[in-house]
């Protein structure tokens, strides 16, 4: 089963890289981000004949995560031609063409797909250590759903704000605010990033619960995902500060990731 996932990984890396070269759009990994982990977890659940409660619950939860993320990405136009992440355009302007192409292969296509494989591998741990679905599994499932709800709310608040902002601009009016600072964004500058990471730490928890120990090498996926989000947050905010000088004041008064009291630094 692990070998099959490695084959899928190789095909996805090659496919996203070739598509980026053919179309000169560099968000193909973003377009498969919400789909490939579902396939990986499905492979491991199938390895147990879809008869292992822990793996079946994990597969259902990851499918919910993927469905929500796919919907949110689609409504923002991510799957449409020209739906490239705006940050890649900014980065292309800062790098020489050959430098960006190295970045495209090694970071966008290869490294990010490595993370997508690794975050799903706690399901492999669960397959290798099959045991009855227990209380810890139930707690983890509830936590996953809570974090999924948090990310859903944050994305909806962002979507509502952006639509309202676009309507004001189309009408020739200056929006009252140029970036969202209300709702969950009053307590965290990136609450959606925060809840996204927590969901994959919970996925790791399922593998640890199956093995009966938190000392599992598959923690690498959650760790690398967190590091990716930290780097992505810094890059995104460097663009925001350049576009909106008032963003610096928002940074001073609002926690970056962990929701916290406005005006106080998160611990």
C-alpha positions in Angstrom: 0.0 0.0 0.0 2.8 2.4 0.8 4.4 1.6 -2.6 1.2 2.4 -4.4 1.1 5.8 -2.6 4.7 6.4 -3.8 3.7 5.7 -7.4 0.8 8.2 -7.0 3.2 10.7 -5.5 5.6 10.3 -8.5 2.8 10.7 -11.0 1.5 13.8 -9.3 4.9 15.4 -9.0 5.6 14.8 -12.7 2.1 15.8 -13.8 2.0 19.1 -11.9 5.5 20.1 -13.0 4.7 19.4 -16.7 1.4 21.2 -16.5 3.2 24.2 -15.1 5.6 24.3 -18.0 2.9 23.7 -20.6 0.5 26.4 -19.2 3.0 28.8 -17.5 0.6 28.7 -14.5 2.2 27.5 -11.3 -0.7 26.7 -9.1 -1.3 23.1 -10.2 -0.2 21.8 -6.8 -2.8 24.1 -5.2 -5.4 22.6 -7.5 -4.7 19.0 -6.4 -3.9 19.9 -2.7 -7.4 19.0 -1.5 -7.6 15.8 -3.5 -4.4 13.9 -3.3 -4.4 13.3 0.5 -7.9 11.8 0.2 -6.4 9.3 -2.3 -3.5 8.4 -0.1 -5.8 7.8 3.0 -8.2 5.9 0.8 -5.4 3.5 -0.3 -4.6 2.7 3.4 -8.3 2.3 4.3 -8.7 0.0 1.3 -5.7 -2.0 2.6 -7.9 -2.9 5.6 -10.8 -3.6 3.3 -12.6 -0.6 4.6 -13.3 -2.7 7.7 -11.2 -0.8 10.2 -13.2 1.7 12.1 -10.2 4.1 12.8 -9.2 4.1 9.2 -12.7 4.5 7.9 -13.3 7.5 10.3 -10.0 9.0 9.3 -10.9 8.6 5.6 -14.3 10.2 6.2 -12.8 13.2 8.0 -10.1 13.8 5.4 -12.7 13.6 2.7 -14.7 16.3 4.5 -11.6 18.4 4.8 -11.0 17.9 1.0 -14.6 18.7 0.0 -14.6 21.9 2.0 -11.2 23.1 0.7 -12.1 22.1 -2.9 -15.4 24.2 -2.7 -13.6 27.2 -1.2 -10.8 27.1 -3.8 -13.3 26.6 -6.7 -15.5 29.6 -5.7 -12.4 31.8 -5.7 -11.7 30.8 -9.3 -8.7 28.6 -8.5 -9.6 26.0 -11.0 -10.3 28.5 -13.8 -7.7 29.5 -16.4 -5.6 32.2 -14.9 -6.5 31.2 -11.3 -2.8 31.2 -10.3 -1.8 32.1 -6.7 -1.0 35.8 -6.9 2.1 35.2 -4.8 3.9 33.3 -7.6 3.6 36.4 -9.8 5.2 38.5 -7.1 8.0 35.9 -6.7 8.6 35.7 -10.4 9.2 39.4 -10.5 11.8 39.0 -7.8 13.7 36.1 -9.3 15.5 35.5 -12.6 13.6 33.1 -14.9 16.0 30.2 -14.3 15.8 30.7 -10.5 12.1 30.6 -10.5 12.1 27.4 -12.6 14.3 25.7 -10.1 11.9 27.0 -7.4 9.0 25.7 -9.4 10.3 22.1 -9.6 12.0 21.7 -6.3 9.6 23.6 -4.0 6.3 23.9 -5.7 6.1 20.5 -7.5 8.4 18.3 -5.4 8.6 19.6 -1.9 4.9 20.5 -1.5 3.9 17.1 -2.8 6.3 15.4 -0.4 4.3 17.2 2.4 1.0 16.1 0.9 2.2 12.5 1.1 3.7 12.8 4.6 0.6 14.3 6.2 -1.4 11.3 5.1 1.1 8.7 6.4 -0.4 8.5 9.9 -3.0 6.4 8.1 -0.2 4.0 7.2 0.7 3.8 10.9 -2.9 3.0 11.7 -2.9 0.3 9.0 0.2 -1.3 10.5 -1.1 -1.1 14.1 -4.8 -2.1 13.7 -6.6 -2.0 17.0 -10.2 -1.2 18.2 -11.5 2.3 17.8 -11.2 3.8 21.3 -12.0 6.9 23.4 -8.9 8.8 22.2 -10.1 8.2 18.6 -13.5 9.7 19.4 -11.9 12.7 21.1 -9.7 13.2 18.0 -12.6 13.0 15.7 -14.5 15.6 17.6 -11.4 17.9 17.6 -11.0 17.5 13.9 -14.6 18.5 13.2 -14.2 21.5 15.5 -11.1 22.7 13.7 -12.8 22.0 10.4 -15.7 24.2 11.5 -13.3 26.9 12.6 -11.5 27.0 9.2 -14.9 26.9 7.4 -16.1 30.0 9.4 -12.8 31.8 8.8 -12.9 31.2 5.0 -16.5 32.3 4.8 -15.7 35.5 6.7 -12.9 36.2 4.3 -15.1 35.4 1.3 -17.9 37.6 2.5 -15.5 40.5 3.1 -13.8 40.1 -0.3 -17.2 40.1 -2.1 -18.3 43.2 -0.2 -15.0 44.9 -1.0 -15.2 44.0 -4.7 -18.8 45.4 -4.9 -17.6 48.7 -3.4 -14.7 49.0 -5.8 -17.0 48.1 -8.8 -19.3 50.9 -7.7 -16.4 53.3 -7.6 -16.4 53.7 -3.9 -13.5 53.3 -1.5 -14.0 50.3 0.8 -14.2 51.1 4.5 -11.4 48.5 5.1 -8.9 47.0 2.7 -8.4 43.7 4.5 -10.6 41.8 6.9 -10.2 42.5 10.6 -13.5 41.3 12.0 -14.9 38.0 13.2 -12.1 35.4 13.8 -9.7 37.8 12.1 -10.0 40.1 15.1 -8.2 37.5 17.1 -5.8 36.0 14.5 -4.4 37.4 11.3 -4.7 33.9 9.8 -7.2 31.8 11.6 -7.8 29.6 8.6 -4.1 28.8 8.5 -4.2 28.0 12.3 -7.2 25.6 12.0 -5.8 23.9 8.9 -2.6 23.0 10.7 -4.4 21.7 13.7 -6.5 19.3 11.6 -3.3 17.6 10.3 -1.9 17.4 13.8 -5.1 15.6 14.7 -4.5 13.2 11.8 -1.1 12.4 13.3 -2.9 11.8 16.6 -4.9 9.0 15.0 -1.7 7.2 14.0 -0.2 7.8 17.4 -3.4 6.4 19.0 -3.2 3.3 16.8 0.4 2.7 17.7 -0.1 3.5 21.4 2.7 6.0 21.4 3.3 9.6 20.2 6.8 8.7 19.1 6.1 8.1 15.5 8.2 9.2 12.5 5.1 10.2 10.7 5.0 13.4 12.8 7.3 14.7 10.0 4.3 15.6 7.9 2.6 17.8 10.5 5.9 19.4 11.4 6.8 20.2 7.8 3.3 21.5 7.1 3.6 23.9 10.1 6.9 25.1 8.8 5.4 25.6 5.3 2.6 27.7 6.8 5.0 29.8 8.8 7.1 30.6 5.8 4.0 31.2 3.7 2.6 33.5 6.3 5.8 35.6 6.4 5.8 35.9 2.5 2.1 36.7 2.4 2.4 39.4 5.0 5.4 41.0 3.3 3.1 41.5 0.3 0.3 42.8 2.5 2.5 45.4 4.2 3.7 46.6 0.8 0.1 46.9 -0.5 -1.5 48.3 2.7 0.7 50.4 5.0 -2.0 50.1 7.7 -1.4 46.3 7.8 1.7 47.0 10.0 -0.6 48.4 12.7 -2.8 45.3 12.4 0.3 43.1 12.9 1.1 45.0 16.1 -2.3 44.4 17.7 -3.3 41.0 16.4 -1.8 37.6 16.9 -0.3 36.0 13.7 -1.8 32.5 14.0 -3.0 31.5 17.5 -6.3 33.3 18.3 -5.6 35.7 21.1 -7.0 38.8 22.7 -6.6 41.9 20.4 -3.8 44.1 21.6 -1.9 41.3 23.4 0.8 39.0 22.0 0.0 35.4 21.8 2.1 33.1 24.0 
